[in-house]
């Protein structure tokens, strides 16, 4: 079963965690947020492992959903793509076309998407 982690727990992150916990095709196993009290609350609610450092969580999951402020997506997305993790990123997923193109190239290189699945709007 695919192990999913959710990073970021504003309103969308909470929705993603809820849906992941209800969906039988994969298992929500890990959650991460910069606010320790939020991570503990979410981890308790969904019976997952709480993480305060994304790097540690990345080692344990197969895929991640990123629901954090746009300006912080790029680094975490690249951290996930480097070891070949699948990633779903809330939109807008980048603050610039250049960063979006860089992520698209990395995803394609790692075989994580094909060109029909990725769209960069300019």
N, C-alpha and C positions, 0 to 999 in steps of 0.2 A: 504494500500500500504506500502511495506517495506521501511523504511527510512534508507538511506545509508549515511555514512560519509567516507570521504577520508582523510587519515593522511599522509602528506608528499607530496611535490610538486616539485620533480625533474621532469625529462622527463616522467617517468612512471606514477607518480601521476597525472600529467596533462592529460595523455591519459586515465587513469581510470576515472577521473572526466568527461571528454568529453563523453566517452562511457556511463557512468551512467546517464548523463543528457539526452542522446538520447534514452535510453532504456525504454520502457513503463512499464515494470514489477515492477519497483521500482522507488523511487524518491531520487535523490541526494539532501540532505537537509543541510548538514554540512561539513565544510572543516577545516582542522587544519594544521599548519606548524609552525616551530620555528621562521620564518621570518615574522613579522607583515605585511610588505608591500606585500609579496607574498600572504598571506592569504586574504588581502583586495582585491587584484587584482583578485584572483581566485573566491572569493565570489561574487564580482560584475559581473564577466563574466558569472557565472552559477546561479546567483540569489539564493545563499545559505547563511546560517549564518556562519560568520567567528568565529573560536575559536583559542585561543592562549594557552589554557590549555586543554589537551586531556581529563582530568577527567570530565570537565564540558560537553564536547561534548558527552561523553559516555552515560550520563544520557538521552540524547535526541534521540539516534539512535537505530535501531534494529540490524544493522550490519555495519561492517567497512572494508575498504580496506586499508592496511598498505603498504606504499611505501617509506620507510625510510632506512637509513643505517642499515645493518645487525646487527651491535653491539647494536643497540637500540631496536630491535624488541621484545625481550623477555619480558621486563617490560610492554610495551604497549599491547602486545598480552595478557599477563596475566591480565592486567587491564580490558581488554575487555571480556575475558573469565569468570572472576569471577562473573559478573552479568548475564552471559549467552548470550552474544552477539555472533553472527556469525562473523567469521573473514576470510578474504582472505589476505594472506601475500605474498608479492613479494619474489621470491627466490634469493639467499639462505635465508631462513627465520630464521636461527639460526647459530651462530658461532661454536656450538659444538653439538655433538650427544646427550650429557646429557641434554642440554636445549631443544633440539627437542623432546626427549622422554618425558620430563616433560610436555611440551605443549600438546603432543599427549594424554597423560594420562588425563590431565585436560579436553581436548575437549571431550574425550570419557566419562569421569565421568559426564560431564554436558549434555551429549546426543547431542552434537553439530555435531558429525561425527560418522561414524561407521568404523570398522577396514578396510573395503574395500576401503575407501576413503582417507586413510592417508598412506603416504609412507615416511619413513626416510631412506635416503641412507647413508651408512657408507663406 
